[in-house]
Amino acid sequence: MKTQVLQFITIIQRQSIMAQVASKTCEICNSSPGILFCIECEQHFCTNCKGLHSRQKATRHHEFQSSSQLKYKVKSTCQEHNEDFIFICMVCNVPVCSRCIAETHNGHKVATISETISTSKEIVKHEIACKLQEENRILNEIETAIDVFDCRALAVVNEIKEDEKRIRQKIDDVVKQMIDDVNEETKFGKDTLLIIAENSKTRIKTLTALEEKRKDFEDEKLNVALLKDVNTLQEKIAEIEIGVLPPLPSIDYKQRKMHKTNMASYFGTYSVRLPPRNISNECKMIVTDKGSLSIVDKYTETVICEQPLPAGIQMKLDENDRPFYIDHQTKTTTWNFTDLMQKGWEVMLTSKRIPFYINHGTNKTTYTFPRKTKGR
């Protein structure tokens, strides 16, 4: 019943469209586009023929309407018998009058137009209600997911900033310790040099005093007493040991090149699971034997953490449209795709959305799926 109603509506719509297409040519000159429609004459006119029509005394007051804005009506009268259509032939899927039933459609199953329209209205009402309900559910889930996604994105950003603070504090601590070490070691080296310098100054002072005393001997008489004084001065000079120049200290700093990859290793990692780019919508209508209608409007989505799935792994949807994963190699079923991987591994995507796997414990990276062995 429902299928026949839809087929009848399609036929009527096709007839209306054909009527619109056929009437787009001027019905006076049969050459130019009939862009205007005379309400009184019920004919299409081109611009030139409309001008002639408006200049004639009998038709100068006729009203015209744009053909593009004209609403076409499906004929409700049987052209063969000139009677109103009151039934729908369920065999031929066409409207018929009472005489058509007795003649060309004799013995065919028929239904009244009012009954057909009522059924069609209920079908349309039910379809709209079902689709609205499903679309509203999808919209609500999407809006909720957007809110959750925004919150998680903000949380990830905050966690990255926390890592930044932690790393900055570590850098400050290291810098302070290095500066303290430099100051301590340079102070020790400097103090050592200052002691050596003071000893050198003392010897210079002593030698300077002995030099002054030597000069005093030049004005004295050469006698035994002077010889004794010179010998004494010589003994004092011999007692003075000249200092040894120690290795002079030095200090240098060699900067290291900073690599982005090395800096990134101090931060945590993040992964984003994105919806697939292509979502297939499969709509099916089911009619029961009794004629009642139920609608199946199923949205099947391949929502996984990377595309495509590794070999041997399949994603399916349960009765609530929730995805779950089957590893046919290990005969494992799980709700979480990462449960199929070995411990310590994480799946990530390249900029071209190609999946790769990273082990943070060993810093090993591979494009081969690290499948968990059976029983572990």
Residue pairs with C-beta under 8 A, 6 or more apart in sequence:
1 90
1 111
1 119
1 287
1 291
2 119
2 123
2 285
2 287
2 291
2 293
3 287
4 88
4 90
4 93
5 116
5 119
5 120
5 123
6 120
6 123
7 93
8 88
8 93
8 94
8 95
8 116
9 120
11 93
11 94
12 74
12 95
15 74
16 72
16 74
19 72
20 72
23 34
23 44
23 67
24 33
24 34
24 44
24 67
25 31
25 32
25 33
25 34
25 44
26 32
26 33
26 34
26 44
26 45
26 46
26 49
27 34
27 43
27 44
27 45
28 43
28 45
28 46
28 49
28 52
28 53
29 46
29 48
29 49
31 46
32 46
32 47
32 48
32 49
33 46
34 44
34 45
34 46
34 67
35 44
35 45
35 46
35 47
35 66
35 67
35 68
36 44
36 45
36 46
36 47
36 50
36 64
36 65
36 66
36 67
37 43
37 44
37 45
37 64
37 65
37 66
37 67
37 70
38 44
38 45
38 50
38 53
38 59
38 62
38 63
38 64
39 62
39 63
39 64
39 65
40 59
40 62
40 63
41 53
41 59
41 62
44 67
45 53
45 64
50 64
53 59
53 62
54 60
54 62
76 84
76 85
76 95
77 83
77 84
77 85
78 84
78 85
78 95
78 96
78 97
78 99
78 100
80 100
81 97
81 99
81 100
83 97
83 98
83 99
84 97
85 95
85 96
85 97
85 113
86 96
86 97
86 98
86 112
86 113
87 95
87 96
87 97
87 98
87 100
87 101
87 110
87 111
87 112
87 113
88 94
88 95
88 96
88 110
88 111
88 112
88 113
88 116
89 95
89 96
89 100
89 101
89 105
89 108
89 109
89 110
90 108
90 109
90 110
90 111
91 105
91 108
91 109
92 105
92 108
95 113
96 104
96 105
96 110
101 108
101 110
123 293
126 293
126 295
127 285
127 295
130 295
130 297
131 295
131 297
134 297
134 299
138 299
156 270
159 268
160 267
160 268
160 270
163 266
163 267
163 268
164 267
167 266
167 267
182 251
186 249
186 251
189 249
190 249
192 246
192 249
193 246
193 248
193 249
196 243
196 246
199 243
200 243
203 240
203 242
203 243
206 240
207 237
207 240
210 233
210 236
210 237
213 233
214 233
217 226
217 229
217 230
217 233
220 226
269 346
269 348
269 358
269 360
271 305
271 346
271 347
271 348
271 349
272 349
273 304
273 305
274 353
275 301
275 303
276 301
276 302
276 303
276 304
276 307
278 302
279 299
279 301
280 300
280 301
281 299
281 300
282 298
282 299
282 300
283 296
283 297
283 298
284 296
284 297
284 298
285 293
285 295
285 296
286 293
286 294
286 295
286 296
287 293
288 294
298 321
299 321
300 317
301 323
302 315
303 323
304 315
304 323
304 325
304 337
305 337
305 338
305 347
305 355
306 347
306 349
306 353
306 355
307 353
307 355
309 315
309 325
310 369
310 371
311 369
312 327
312 328
312 329
312 371
313 325
313 326
313 327
313 328
313 337
313 340
313 369
314 325
314 326
314 328
315 323
315 324
315 325
315 326
316 323
316 324
316 325
316 326
317 323
317 324
318 324
322 335
323 335
324 333
324 334
324 335
325 333
325 334
325 335
325 336
325 337
325 340
326 332
326 333
327 333
327 334
327 340
327 371
329 371
330 340
330 371
330 372
330 373
330 374
331 374
332 339
332 340
332 372
332 374
334 340
337 347
338 346
338 347
339 372
340 371
340 372
341 347
341 357
341 369
341 370
341 371
341 372
342 370
342 371
342 372
342 373
342 376
343 372
344 359
344 360
344 361
344 362
345 357
345 358
345 359
345 370
346 357
346 358
346 359
346 360
347 355
347 356
347 357
348 355
348 356
348 357
348 358
349 355
349 356
350 356
354 367
355 367
356 365
356 366
356 367
357 365
357 366
357 367
357 368
357 369
357 370
358 364
358 365
359 365
359 370
